[in-house]
């Protein structure tokens, strides 16, 4: 059942700023729908809000579709299922692409519709994508490689991996629960464990990428596609590890390893994030503080903390507190309109940085202080949780 259209009267005084922020983002989601005629939002100017779009959503498009499904649950009169279906249709050409990253799009853009609204058509698309991910699993490597169609990586194919590939796991766990087929969850478990073992360092920080021996599965080297260096900690690499370990801790509570990995990586983040709680694009960029922030990595961290808090119950209260403070920090400084006077469109999440690395794709080369659609998704999701629109750990 969808929540009431306006739950403001049920909110505490402390949560009212989050309700205001959520409503600003609803305005932005509404305004952004006009671009679906030509594609799905990818990143947007922080000044004008004008979107750069991709025809089929690339790996990021499911974030906007997911926002539509969440918005439909909050205000079904303003945001219809038909709108979300239309946006999801944009992604369907990606169903059979050989890329581990499509797990992101079809979890948030399709599986979430099944979870929140019982949408059969979206569930069907999500299952097709999940099956193709199972088919990509490599027994020798013990994981799902990036795949030859993987986006935004300068080394892809049969024996390349990255922490970003954990995007496959949420979709696979959902597919197992939805279909009753344990094979999906078995692959998710094996992939998650192997990728975390390779990429989470002993201190809890995360390296983004790895090259494996295709014959033996041994790790040949670890490196980065998007971070400052092969030994640095790129903000979103840390974010993906935190997010998907925390997600697994919620949906597979009988496995303590997922809680342990989630806590280890989140504790590292909490210990190293700047005092204002908004991460730099890479924790080890020597130009800090004269370098880019990344609000997308920061909102992923908040979403991860809310998941781990849900998994731990009362023992996770400090993670929820951290998530609340992080969301407030982002909203206060990076969500338009920002005080004292700001005439930009409502609800733009500024300060997102795709990467500062020179190897970034040309279409994203200037995206160092922009709205990143997936950063906006995770802020909106966090606000939906913090205002009571969805239950913690539901998605």
C-alpha positions as YAML, in Angstrom:
chain: A
units: angstrom
residues:
- id: 1
  name: UNK
  ca: [0.00, 0.00, 0.00]
- id: 2
  name: UNK
  ca: [1.32, 3.43, -0.86]
- id: 3
  name: UNK
  ca: [1.90, 5.81, 2.05]
- id: 4
  name: UNK
  ca: [-0.35, 8.81, 2.57]
- id: 5
  name: UNK
  ca: [0.20, 11.67, 0.16]
- id: 6
  name: UNK
  ca: [1.23, 14.05, 2.93]
- id: 7
  name: UNK
  ca: [2.71, 12.63, 6.10]
- id: 8
  name: UNK
  ca: [3.90, 16.00, 7.35]
- id: 9
  name: UNK
  ca: [1.49, 15.94, 10.31]
- id: 10
  name: UNK
  ca: [3.08, 12.67, 11.46]
- id: 11
  name: UNK
  ca: [6.65, 14.01, 11.34]
- id: 12
  name: UNK
  ca: [8.59, 15.17, 14.36]
- id: 13
  name: UNK
  ca: [9.90, 18.73, 14.45]
- id: 14
  name: UNK
  ca: [13.39, 17.34, 13.77]
- id: 15
  name: UNK
  ca: [12.26, 15.65, 10.54]
- id: 16
  name: UNK
  ca: [10.43, 18.66, 9.06]
- id: 17
  name: UNK
  ca: [13.55, 19.99, 7.27]
- id: 18
  name: UNK
  ca: [13.81, 16.59, 5.61]
- id: 19
  name: UNK
  ca: [10.20, 16.86, 4.47]
- id: 20
  name: UNK
  ca: [10.94, 20.26, 2.93]
- id: 21
  name: UNK
  ca: [13.99, 18.82, 1.16]
- id: 22
  name: UNK
  ca: [11.99, 15.83, -0.04]
- id: 23
  name: UNK
  ca: [9.40, 18.16, -1.54]
- id: 24
  name: UNK
  ca: [12.11, 20.15, -3.32]
- id: 25
  name: UNK
  ca: [13.33, 16.92, -4.85]
- id: 26
  name: UNK
  ca: [9.81, 15.98, -5.90]
- id: 27
  name: UNK
  ca: [9.70, 19.24, -7.84]
- id: 28
  name: UNK
  ca: [12.98, 18.32, -9.53]
- id: 29
  name: UNK
  ca: [11.80, 14.79, -10.41]
- id: 30
  name: UNK
  ca: [8.62, 16.26, -11.89]
- id: 31
  name: UNK
  ca: [10.50, 18.88, -13.93]
- id: 32
  name: UNK
  ca: [13.03, 16.31, -15.17]
- id: 33
  name: UNK
  ca: [10.41, 14.04, -16.73]
- id: 34
  name: UNK
  ca: [10.34, 16.20, -19.85]
- id: 35
  name: UNK
  ca: [13.69, 14.74, -20.95]
- id: 36
  name: UNK
  ca: [12.29, 11.19, -21.16]
- id: 37
  name: UNK
  ca: [11.21, 12.06, -24.71]
- id: 38
  name: UNK
  ca: [14.88, 11.89, -25.71]
- id: 39
  name: UNK
  ca: [16.52, 9.71, -23.07]
- id: 40
  name: UNK
  ca: [17.15, 9.34, -19.35]
- id: 41
  name: UNK
  ca: [18.92, 11.81, -17.04]
- id: 42
  name: UNK
  ca: [22.65, 11.21, -16.64]
- id: 43
  name: UNK
  ca: [24.17, 14.39, -15.18]
- id: 44
  name: UNK
  ca: [23.05, 18.01, -15.12]
- id: 45
  name: UNK
  ca: [24.50, 21.48, -14.80]
- id: 46
  name: UNK
  ca: [24.52, 22.68, -11.21]
- id: 47
  name: UNK
  ca: [23.62, 26.15, -12.45]
- id: 48
  name: UNK
  ca: [20.79, 25.52, -14.90]
- id: 49
  name: UNK
  ca: [19.65, 21.99, -14.12]
- id: 50
  name: UNK
  ca: [19.84, 21.08, -17.82]
- id: 51
  name: UNK
  ca: [20.32, 17.33, -18.20]
- id: 52
  name: UNK
  ca: [22.83, 15.47, -20.31]
- id: 53
  name: UNK
  ca: [20.87, 12.35, -21.26]
- id: 54
  name: UNK
  ca: [21.64, 8.86, -22.52]
- id: 55
  name: UNK
  ca: [19.29, 7.10, -24.97]
- id: 56
  name: UNK
  ca: [18.97, 3.86, -22.98]
- id: 57
  name: UNK
  ca: [20.02, 5.06, -19.54]
- id: 58
  name: UNK
  ca: [23.63, 3.83, -19.68]
- id: 59
  name: UNK
  ca: [24.41, 2.39, -16.22]
- id: 60
  name: UNK
  ca: [22.89, 5.40, -14.44]
- id: 61
  name: UNK
  ca: [19.37, 5.67, -15.91]
- id: 62
  name: UNK
  ca: [17.71, 3.35, -13.42]
- id: 63
  name: UNK
  ca: [18.33, 5.98, -10.77]
- id: 64
  name: UNK
  ca: [15.80, 8.34, -12.30]
- id: 65
  name: UNK
  ca: [13.33, 5.52, -12.95]
- id: 66
  name: UNK
  ca: [13.75, 4.55, -9.29]
- id: 67
  name: UNK
  ca: [13.01, 8.11, -8.24]
- id: 68
  name: UNK
  ca: [9.78, 7.95, -10.22]
- id: 69
  name: UNK
  ca: [8.72, 4.73, -8.48]
- id: 70
  name: UNK
  ca: [9.48, 6.24, -5.06]
- id: 71
  name: UNK
  ca: [7.66, 9.46, -5.99]
- id: 72
  name: UNK
  ca: [4.67, 7.41, -7.17]
- id: 73
  name: UNK
  ca: [4.43, 5.94, -3.68]
- id: 74
  name: UNK
  ca: [4.58, 9.37, -2.07]
- id: 75
  name: UNK
  ca: [2.17, 11.20, -4.41]
- id: 76
  name: UNK
  ca: [0.44, 8.87, -6.88]
- id: 77
  name: UNK
  ca: [-1.68, 11.65, -8.33]
- id: 78
  name: UNK
  ca: [1.31, 13.72, -9.35]
- id: 79
  name: UNK
  ca: [3.58, 10.80, -10.32]
- id: 80
  name: UNK
  ca: [1.82, 7.98, -12.12]
- id: 81
  name: UNK
  ca: [2.90, 4.41, -12.71]
- id: 82
  name: UNK
  ca: [2.57, 5.08, -16.43]
- id: 83
  name: UNK
  ca: [5.31, 7.71, -16.22]
- id: 84
  name: UNK
  ca: [7.67, 5.29, -14.49]
- id: 85
  name: UNK
  ca: [6.79, 2.57, -17.01]
- id: 86
  name: UNK
  ca: [7.58, 4.92, -19.86]
- id: 87
  name: UNK
  ca: [10.99, 5.70, -18.36]
- id: 88
  name: UNK
  ca: [11.66, 2.00, -17.73]
- id: 89
  name: UNK
  ca: [10.94, 1.26, -21.38]
- id: 90
  name: UNK
  ca: [13.94, 3.42, -22.24]
- id: 91
  name: UNK
  ca: [16.17, 0.90, -20.43]
- id: 92
  name: UNK
  ca: [14.89, -2.30, -22.01]
- id: 93
  name: UNK
  ca: [17.52, -2.42, -24.79]
- id: 94
  name: UNK
  ca: [20.06, -2.99, -22.00]
- id: 95
  name: UNK
  ca: [18.49, -6.21, -20.75]
- id: 96
  name: UNK
  ca: [20.89, -8.52, -22.54]
- id: 97
  name: UNK
  ca: [23.99, -6.32, -22.42]
- id: 98
  name: UNK
  ca: [27.01, -8.10, -20.92]
- id: 99
  name: UNK
  ca: [27.79, -5.69, -18.14]
- id: 100
  name: UNK
  ca: [27.76, -6.27, -14.40]
- id: 101
  name: UNK
  ca: [26.68, -2.67, -13.96]
- id: 102
  name: UNK
  ca: [23.17, -3.23, -15.30]
- id: 103
  name: UNK
  ca: [22.28, -4.70, -11.92]
- id: 104
  name: UNK
  ca: [22.10, -1.11, -10.67]
- id: 105
  name: UNK
  ca: [19.62, 0.07, -13.28]
- id: 106
  name: UNK
  ca: [17.29, -2.90, -13.15]
- id: 107
  name: UNK
  ca: [17.25, -3.10, -9.36]
- id: 108
  name: UNK
  ca: [16.32, 0.53, -8.77]
- id: 109
  name: UNK
  ca: [14.42, 0.98, -12.03]
- id: 110
  name: UNK
  ca: [12.49, -2.32, -12.02]
- id: 111
  name: UNK
  ca: [12.84, -4.52, -8.92]
- id: 112
  name: UNK
  ca: [11.97, -1.58, -6.65]
- id: 113
  name: UNK
  ca: [8.68, -1.26, -8.56]
- id: 114
  name: UNK
  ca: [7.92, -4.88, -7.71]
- id: 115
  name: UNK
  ca: [8.88, -4.41, -4.05]
- id: 116
  name: UNK
  ca: [6.92, -1.20, -3.49]
- id: 117
  name: UNK
  ca: [4.03, -1.55, -5.94]
- id: 118
  name: UNK
  ca: [3.79, -5.21, -6.97]
- id: 119
  name: UNK
  ca: [4.38, -4.22, -10.58]
- id: 120
  name: UNK
  ca: [4.46, -7.40, -12.69]
- id: 121
  name: UNK
  ca: [5.88, -5.86, -15.87]
- id: 122
  name: UNK
  ca: [8.80, -4.31, -14.02]
- id: 123
  name: UNK
  ca: [9.40, -7.59, -12.20]
- id: 124
  name: UNK
  ca: [9.57, -9.42, -15.51]
- id: 125
  name: UNK
  ca: [12.25, -7.04, -16.80]
- id: 126
  name: UNK
  ca: [14.20, -7.32, -13.57]
- id: 127
  name: UNK
  ca: [14.20, -11.11, -13.76]
- id: 128
  name: UNK
  ca: [15.48, -11.08, -17.34]
- id: 129
  name: UNK
  ca: [18.36, -8.85, -16.28]
- id: 130
  name: UNK
  ca: [19.08, -11.03, -13.24]
- id: 131
  name: UNK
  ca: [19.20, -14.19, -15.36]
- id: 132
  name: UNK
  ca: [21.70, -12.60, -17.72]
- id: 133
  name: UNK
  ca: [23.91, -11.72, -14.74]
- id: 134
  name: UNK
  ca: [23.82, -15.34, -13.55]
- id: 135
  name: UNK
  ca: [24.84, -16.40, -17.04]
- id: 136
  name: UNK
  ca: [27.88, -14.12, -16.79]
- id: 137
  name: UNK
  ca: [29.18, -15.74, -13.58]
- id: 138
  name: UNK
  ca: [32.66, -17.23, -14.08]
- id: 139
  name: UNK
  ca: [33.42, -20.30, -11.94]
- id: 140
  name: UNK
  ca: [37.17, -19.88, -12.33]
- id: 141
  name: UNK
  ca: [37.11, -16.31, -11.11]
- id: 142
  name: UNK
  ca: [34.41, -16.90, -8.52]
- id: 143
  name: UNK
  ca: [32.62, -13.71, -9.57]
- id: 144
  name: UNK
  ca: [30.75, -11.89, -12.32]
- id: 145
  name: UNK
  ca: [33.37, -10.07, -14.41]
- id: 146
  name: UNK
  ca: [32.71, -6.55, -15.62]
- id: 147
  name: UNK
  ca: [31.81, -7.83, -19.09]
- id: 148
  name: UNK
  ca: [32.68, -6.58, -22.53]
- id: 149
  name: UNK
  ca: [29.81, -4.05, -22.49]
- id: 150
  name: UNK
  ca: [30.76, -2.52, -19.14]
- id: 151
  name: UNK
  ca: [30.57, 1.26, -19.12]
- id: 152
  name: UNK
  ca: [33.12, 3.81, -17.91]
- id: 153
  name: UNK
  ca: [35.98, 1.36, -17.47]
- id: 154
  name: UNK
  ca: [39.21, 1.41, -19.45]
- id: 155
  name: UNK
  ca: [39.73, -2.32, -18.87]
- id: 156
  name: UNK
  ca: [36.72, -4.58, -19.33]
- id: 157
  name: UNK
  ca: [35.97, -8.13, -20.28]
- id: 158
  name: UNK
  ca: [36.41, -11.67, -19.13]
- id: 159
  name: UNK
  ca: [38.86, -11.27, -16.25]
- id: 160
  name: UNK
  ca: [38.35, -7.70, -14.99]
- id: 161
  name: UNK
  ca: [36.52, -6.86, -11.79]
- id: 162
  name: UNK
  ca: [35.75, -3.86, -9.62]
- id: 163
  name: UNK
  ca: [33.93, -2.98, -6.43]
- id: 164
  name: UNK
  ca: [31.34, -1.31, -8.69]
- id: 165
  name: UNK
  ca: [30.31, -4.79, -9.90]
- id: 166
  name: UNK
  ca: [28.58, -5.31, -6.55]
- id: 167
  name: UNK
  ca: [25.72, -3.50, -8.27]
- id: 168
  name: UNK
  ca: [24.69, -6.98, -9.45]
- id: 169
  name: UNK
  ca: [24.02, -8.31, -5.95]
- id: 170
  name: UNK
  ca: [20.89, -6.43, -4.92]
- id: 171
  name: UNK
  ca: [19.12, -7.51, -8.10]
- id: 172
  name: UNK
  ca: [20.19, -11.14, -7.65]
- id: 173
  name: UNK
  ca: [19.00, -11.33, -4.02]
- id: 174
  name: UNK
  ca: [15.67, -9.83, -5.05]
- id: 175
  name: UNK
  ca: [15.36, -12.29, -7.96]
- id: 176
  name: UNK
  ca: [15.94, -15.23, -5.63]
- id: 177
  name: UNK
  ca: [13.30, -14.05, -3.18]
- id: 178
  name: UNK
  ca: [10.83, -13.14, -5.91]
- id: 179
  name: UNK
  ca: [11.19, -16.32, -7.96]
- id: 180
  name: UNK
  ca: [11.96, -18.81, -5.20]
- id: 181
  name: UNK
  ca: [15.06, -19.94, -7.14]
- id: 182
  name: UNK
  ca: [18.04, -20.20, -4.75]
- id: 183
  name: UNK
  ca: [20.54, -20.10, -7.61]
- id: 184
  name: UNK
  ca: [20.27, -16.31, -7.83]
- id: 185
  name: UNK
  ca: [21.16, -15.90, -4.15]
- id: 186
  name: UNK
  ca: [23.97, -18.44, -4.39]
- id: 187
  name: UNK
  ca: [25.59, -16.44, -7.18]
- id: 188
  name: UNK
  ca: [25.03, -13.20, -5.27]
- id: 189
  name: UNK
  ca: [26.71, -14.66, -2.16]
- id: 190
  name: UNK
  ca: [29.71, -15.93, -4.09]
- id: 191
  name: UNK
  ca: [30.12, -12.75, -6.10]
- id: 192
  name: UNK
  ca: [29.74, -10.48, -3.09]
- id: 193
  name: UNK
  ca: [32.20, -12.44, -0.96]
- id: 194
  name: UNK
  ca: [34.85, -12.66, -3.68]
- id: 195
  name: UNK
  ca: [34.63, -9.00, -4.71]
- id: 196
  name: UNK
  ca: [34.79, -7.81, -1.09]
- id: 197
  name: UNK
  ca: [37.74, -10.10, -0.35]
- id: 198
  name: UNK
  ca: [39.67, -8.67, -3.30]
- id: 199
  name: UNK
  ca: [38.86, -4.99, -2.92]
- id: 200
  name: UNK
  ca: [38.44, -4.24, 0.81]
- id: 201
  name: UNK
  ca: [41.83, -3.52, 2.36]
- id: 202
  name: UNK
  ca: [42.69, -4.70, 5.89]
- id: 203
  name: UNK
  ca: [42.02, -1.22, 7.32]
- id: 204
  name: UNK
  ca: [38.51, -1.07, 5.81]
- id: 205
  name: UNK
  ca: [39.34, 1.22, 2.88]
- id: 206
  name: UNK
  ca: [38.53, 0.07, -0.64]
- id: 207
  name: UNK
  ca: [40.46, -0.18, -3.90]
- id: 208
  name: UNK
  ca: [38.24, 0.12, -6.95]
- id: 209
  name: UNK
  ca: [39.43, -2.37, -9.56]
- id: 210
  name: UNK
  ca: [41.30, -5.60, -10.18]
- id: 211
  name: UNK
  ca: [42.68, -7.76, -12.97]
- id: 212
  name: UNK
  ca: [42.48, -11.53, -12.50]
- id: 213
  name: UNK
  ca: [44.19, -14.44, -14.22]
- id: 214
  name: UNK
  ca: [41.47, -15.91, -16.47]
- id: 215
  name: UNK
  ca: [42.84, -19.43, -16.08]
- id: 216
  name: UNK
  ca: [43.36, -19.57, -12.32]
- id: 217
  name: UNK
  ca: [41.29, -16.72, -10.90]
- id: 218
  name: UNK
  ca: [44.31, -15.36, -9.04]
- id: 219
  name: UNK
  ca: [44.51, -11.58, -8.59]
- id: 220
  name: UNK
  ca: [47.13, -10.18, -10.96]
- id: 221
  name: UNK
  ca: [46.88, -6.58, -9.78]
- id: 222
  name: UNK
  ca: [44.60, -4.08, -8.11]
- id: 223
  name: UNK
  ca: [44.17, -0.63, -9.58]
- id: 224
  name: UNK
  ca: [41.61, 2.10, -10.23]
- id: 225
  name: UNK
  ca: [39.54, 3.20, -13.19]
- id: 226
  name: UNK
  ca: [38.39, 6.47, -11.67]
- id: 227
  name: UNK
  ca: [40.32, 7.22, -8.48]
- id: 228
  name: UNK
  ca: [43.39, 9.40, -8.00]
- id: 229
  name: UNK
  ca: [45.81, 6.46, -7.98]
- id: 230
  name: UNK
  ca: [45.99, 2.69, -7.66]
- id: 231
  name: UNK
  ca: [46.66, 3.04, -3.93]
- id: 232
  name: UNK
  ca: [44.19, 5.82, -3.14]
- id: 233
  name: UNK
  ca: [40.60, 5.50, -1.93]
- id: 234
  name: UNK
  ca: [38.17, 6.80, -4.52]
- id: 235
  name: UNK
  ca: [35.07, 8.02, -2.71]
- id: 236
  name: UNK
  ca: [32.50, 6.06, -4.68]
- id: 237
  name: UNK
  ca: [34.54, 2.84, -4.47]
- id: 238
  name: UNK
  ca: [34.16, 3.09, -0.70]
- id: 239
  name: UNK
  ca: [30.51, 3.99, -1.22]
- id: 240
  name: UNK
  ca: [29.63, 0.95, -3.33]
- id: 241
  name: UNK
  ca: [31.29, -1.41, -0.83]
- id: 242
  name: UNK
  ca: [29.36, 0.13, 2.06]
- id: 243
  name: UNK
  ca: [26.07, 0.18, 0.19]
- id: 244
  name: UNK
  ca: [25.98, -3.38, -1.07]
- id: 245
  name: UNK
  ca: [27.44, -4.97, 2.05]
- id: 246
  name: UNK
  ca: [24.77, -3.12, 4.06]
- id: 247
  name: UNK
  ca: [22.07, -4.17, 1.61]
- id: 248
  name: UNK
  ca: [23.12, -7.80, 1.97]
- id: 249
  name: UNK
  ca: [23.09, -7.40, 5.75]
- id: 250
  name: UNK
  ca: [19.41, -6.41, 5.50]
- id: 251
  name: UNK
  ca: [18.22, -9.04, 3.03]
- id: 252
  name: UNK
  ca: [20.43, -11.89, 4.32]
- id: 253
  name: UNK
  ca: [20.54, -11.30, 8.08]
- id: 254
  name: UNK
  ca: [21.68, -14.88, 8.82]
- id: 255
  name: UNK
  ca: [25.12, -14.16, 7.30]
- id: 256
  name: UNK
  ca: [27.26, -12.15, 9.77]
- id: 257
  name: UNK
  ca: [30.01, -11.53, 7.21]
- id: 258
  name: UNK
  ca: [27.86, -8.93, 5.45]
- id: 259
  name: UNK
  ca: [27.29, -6.99, 8.66]
- id: 260
  name: UNK
  ca: [31.00, -7.18, 9.41]
- id: 261
  name: UNK
  ca: [32.03, -5.86, 6.00]
- id: 262
  name: UNK
  ca: [29.39, -3.13, 6.16]
- id: 263
  name: UNK
  ca: [30.53, -1.98, 9.59]
- id: 264
  name: UNK
  ca: [34.22, -2.16, 8.66]
- id: 265
  name: UNK
  ca: [33.84, -0.03, 5.54]
- id: 266
  name: UNK
  ca: [31.36, 2.41, 7.09]
- id: 267
  name: UNK
  ca: [33.53, 2.87, 10.16]
- id: 268
  name: UNK
  ca: [36.46, 3.70, 7.88]
- id: 269
  name: UNK
  ca: [34.30, 6.27, 6.08]
- id: 270
  name: UNK
  ca: [33.12, 7.85, 9.32]
- id: 271
  name: UNK
  ca: [36.71, 8.10, 10.58]
- id: 272
  name: UNK
  ca: [38.04, 9.70, 7.37]
- id: 273
  name: UNK
  ca: [35.23, 11.85, 5.94]
- id: 274
  name: UNK
  ca: [35.79, 15.63, 6.36]
- id: 275
  name: UNK
  ca: [34.33, 17.31, 9.41]
- id: 276
  name: UNK
  ca: [31.50, 18.77, 7.33]
- id: 277
  name: UNK
  ca: [30.60, 15.15, 6.31]
- id: 278
  name: UNK
  ca: [30.78, 15.79, 2.55]
- id: 279
  name: UNK
  ca: [33.46, 13.63, 0.92]
- id: 280
  name: UNK
  ca: [36.09, 14.74, -1.54]
- id: 281
  name: UNK
  ca: [36.06, 12.82, -4.82]
- id: 282
  name: UNK
  ca: [39.09, 10.82, -3.65]
- id: 283
  name: UNK
  ca: [40.19, 10.65, -0.04]
- id: 284
  name: UNK
  ca: [43.87, 10.82, -1.06]
- id: 285
  name: UNK
  ca: [43.93, 13.60, -3.63]
- id: 286
  name: UNK
  ca: [46.95, 15.68, -2.57]
- id: 287
  name: UNK
  ca: [45.13, 18.83, -3.69]
- id: 288
  name: UNK
  ca: [42.62, 18.55, -0.79]
- id: 289
  name: UNK
  ca: [41.00, 20.90, 0.18]
- id: 290
  name: UNK
  ca: [41.36, 22.62, -3.21]
- id: 291
  name: UNK
  ca: [39.70, 19.84, -5.17]
- id: 292
  name: UNK
  ca: [36.26, 18.51, -5.99]
- id: 293
  name: UNK
  ca: [33.74, 17.21, -3.49]
- id: 294
  name: UNK
  ca: [31.44, 14.35, -4.44]
- id: 295
  name: UNK
  ca: [27.93, 14.59, -3.08]
- id: 296
  name: UNK
  ca: [27.04, 11.35, -4.90]
- id: 297
  name: UNK
  ca: [29.56, 9.32, -2.87]
- id: 298
  name: UNK
  ca: [28.26, 11.13, 0.21]
- id: 299
  name: UNK
  ca: [24.59, 10.29, -0.37]
- id: 300
  name: UNK
  ca: [25.53, 6.66, -1.10]
- id: 301
  name: UNK
  ca: [27.20, 6.63, 2.32]
- id: 302
  name: UNK
  ca: [24.04, 7.96, 3.94]
- id: 303
  name: UNK
  ca: [21.91, 5.32, 2.19]
- id: 304
  name: UNK
  ca: [24.35, 2.62, 3.30]
- id: 305
  name: UNK
  ca: [24.28, 3.81, 6.90]
- id: 306
  name: UNK
  ca: [20.47, 3.71, 6.95]
- id: 307
  name: UNK
  ca: [20.56, 0.13, 5.66]
- id: 308
  name: UNK
  ca: [23.08, -1.02, 8.24]
- id: 309
  name: UNK
  ca: [21.10, 0.70, 10.98]
- id: 310
  name: UNK
  ca: [18.02, -1.24, 9.86]
- id: 311
  name: UNK
  ca: [19.98, -4.49, 9.86]
- id: 312
  name: UNK
  ca: [21.38, -3.93, 13.36]
- id: 313
  name: UNK
  ca: [18.25, -2.60, 15.08]
- id: 314
  name: UNK
  ca: [18.97, -0.62, 18.25]
- id: 315
  name: UNK
  ca: [22.63, -1.54, 17.98]
- id: 316
  name: UNK
  ca: [22.76, 0.50, 14.79]
- id: 317
  name: UNK
  ca: [21.39, 3.77, 16.16]
- id: 318
  name: UNK
  ca: [24.74, 5.53, 15.72]
- id: 319
  name: UNK
  ca: [24.68, 4.69, 12.01]
- id: 320
  name: UNK
  ca: [21.23, 6.21, 11.64]
- id: 321
  name: UNK
  ca: [22.42, 9.30, 13.49]
- id: 322
  name: UNK
  ca: [25.38, 9.53, 11.11]
- id: 323
  name: UNK
  ca: [23.05, 9.18, 8.11]
- id: 324
  name: UNK
  ca: [20.76, 11.93, 9.42]
- id: 325
  name: UNK
  ca: [23.68, 14.31, 9.97]
- id: 326
  name: UNK
  ca: [25.10, 13.52, 6.54]
- id: 327
  name: UNK
  ca: [21.79, 14.12, 4.79]
- id: 328
  name: UNK
  ca: [21.35, 17.39, 6.68]
- id: 329
  name: UNK
  ca: [24.84, 18.53, 5.68]
- id: 330
  name: UNK
  ca: [24.15, 17.80, 2.00]
- id: 331
  name: UNK
  ca: [20.73, 19.43, 2.05]
- id: 332
  name: UNK
  ca: [21.99, 22.56, 3.80]
- id: 333
  name: UNK
  ca: [24.80, 23.28, 1.34]
- id: 334
  name: UNK
  ca: [24.22, 21.41, -1.92]
- id: 335
  name: UNK
  ca: [20.46, 21.14, -2.55]
- id: 336
  name: UNK
  ca: [19.00, 24.10, -4.43]
- id: 337
  name: UNK
  ca: [17.81, 26.60, -3.54]
- id: 338
  name: UNK
  ca: [20.69, 27.26, -1.15]
- id: 339
  name: UNK
  ca: [20.59, 30.27, 1.17]
- id: 340
  name: UNK
  ca: [20.65, 33.18, 1.32]
- id: 341
  name: UNK
  ca: [19.33, 33.80, -2.22]
- id: 342
  name: UNK
  ca: [19.23, 31.31, -5.04]
- id: 343
  name: UNK
  ca: [17.10, 31.45, -8.18]
- id: 344
  name: UNK
  ca: [18.11, 28.06, -9.57]
- id: 345
  name: UNK
  ca: [15.44, 25.38, -10.11]
- id: 346
  name: UNK
  ca: [14.38, 23.55, -6.97]
- id: 347
  name: UNK
  ca: [15.88, 20.26, -5.90]
- id: 348
  name: UNK
  ca: [19.16, 20.12, -7.86]
- id: 349
  name: UNK
  ca: [21.81, 18.18, -5.93]
- id: 350
  name: UNK
  ca: [24.98, 20.07, -6.80]
- id: 351
  name: UNK
  ca: [28.57, 19.06, -6.09]
- id: 352
  name: UNK
  ca: [28.70, 15.69, -7.81]
- id: 353
  name: UNK
  ca: [31.95, 14.59, -9.42]
- id: 354
  name: UNK
  ca: [32.05, 11.72, -11.93]
- id: 355
  name: UNK
  ca: [35.84, 11.70, -11.63]
- id: 356
  name: UNK
  ca: [38.80, 13.98, -12.12]
- id: 357
  name: UNK
  ca: [40.78, 11.22, -13.83]
- id: 358
  name: UNK
  ca: [41.86, 11.97, -17.40]
- id: 359
  name: UNK
  ca: [40.58, 8.63, -18.73]
- id: 360
  name: UNK
  ca: [36.92, 9.51, -18.12]
- id: 361
  name: UNK
  ca: [34.67, 9.25, -21.18]
- id: 362
  name: UNK
  ca: [34.47, 12.43, -23.21]
- id: 363
  name: UNK
  ca: [30.74, 12.87, -22.51]
- id: 364
  name: UNK
  ca: [31.54, 13.07, -18.79]
- id: 365
  name: UNK
  ca: [34.85, 14.96, -18.92]
- id: 366
  name: UNK
  ca: [33.30, 18.19, -17.61]
- id: 367
  name: UNK
  ca: [31.17, 16.51, -14.94]
- id: 368
  name: UNK
  ca: [33.21, 17.53, -11.92]
- id: 369
  name: UNK
  ca: [30.67, 19.79, -10.18]
- id: 370
  name: UNK
  ca: [27.27, 18.67, -11.38]
- id: 371
  name: UNK
  ca: [24.11, 16.87, -10.41]
- id: 372
  name: UNK
  ca: [24.73, 13.13, -10.78]
- id: 373
  name: UNK
  ca: [21.41, 11.33, -11.16]
- id: 374
  name: UNK
  ca: [22.42, 8.42, -8.92]
- id: 375
  name: UNK
  ca: [23.54, 10.83, -6.19]
- id: 376
  name: UNK
  ca: [20.12, 12.43, -6.39]
- id: 377
  name: UNK
  ca: [18.46, 9.02, -6.21]
- id: 378
  name: UNK
  ca: [20.21, 8.08, -2.97]
- id: 379
  name: UNK
  ca: [19.50, 11.45, -1.37]
- id: 380
  name: UNK
  ca: [15.84, 11.11, -2.30]
- id: 381
  name: UNK
  ca: [15.73, 7.54, -1.02]
- id: 382
  name: UNK
  ca: [17.31, 8.63, 2.27]
- id: 383
  name: UNK
  ca: [14.81, 11.46, 2.61]
- id: 384
  name: UNK
  ca: [11.97, 9.05, 1.91]
- id: 385
  name: UNK
  ca: [13.20, 6.87, 4.78]
- id: 386
  name: UNK
  ca: [13.83, 9.78, 7.15]
- id: 387
  name: UNK
  ca: [10.34, 11.22, 6.53]
- id: 388
  name: UNK
  ca: [8.60, 7.88, 6.99]
- id: 389
  name: UNK
  ca: [7.53, 7.47, 3.35]
- id: 390
  name: UNK
  ca: [9.21, 4.06, 3.20]
- id: 391
  name: UNK
  ca: [10.35, 1.78, 5.99]
- id: 392
  name: UNK
  ca: [14.09, 1.51, 6.69]
- id: 393
  name: UNK
  ca: [15.53, -1.51, 4.91]
- id: 394
  name: UNK
  ca: [12.51, -1.95, 2.64]
- id: 395
  name: UNK
  ca: [14.59, -1.44, -0.51]
...
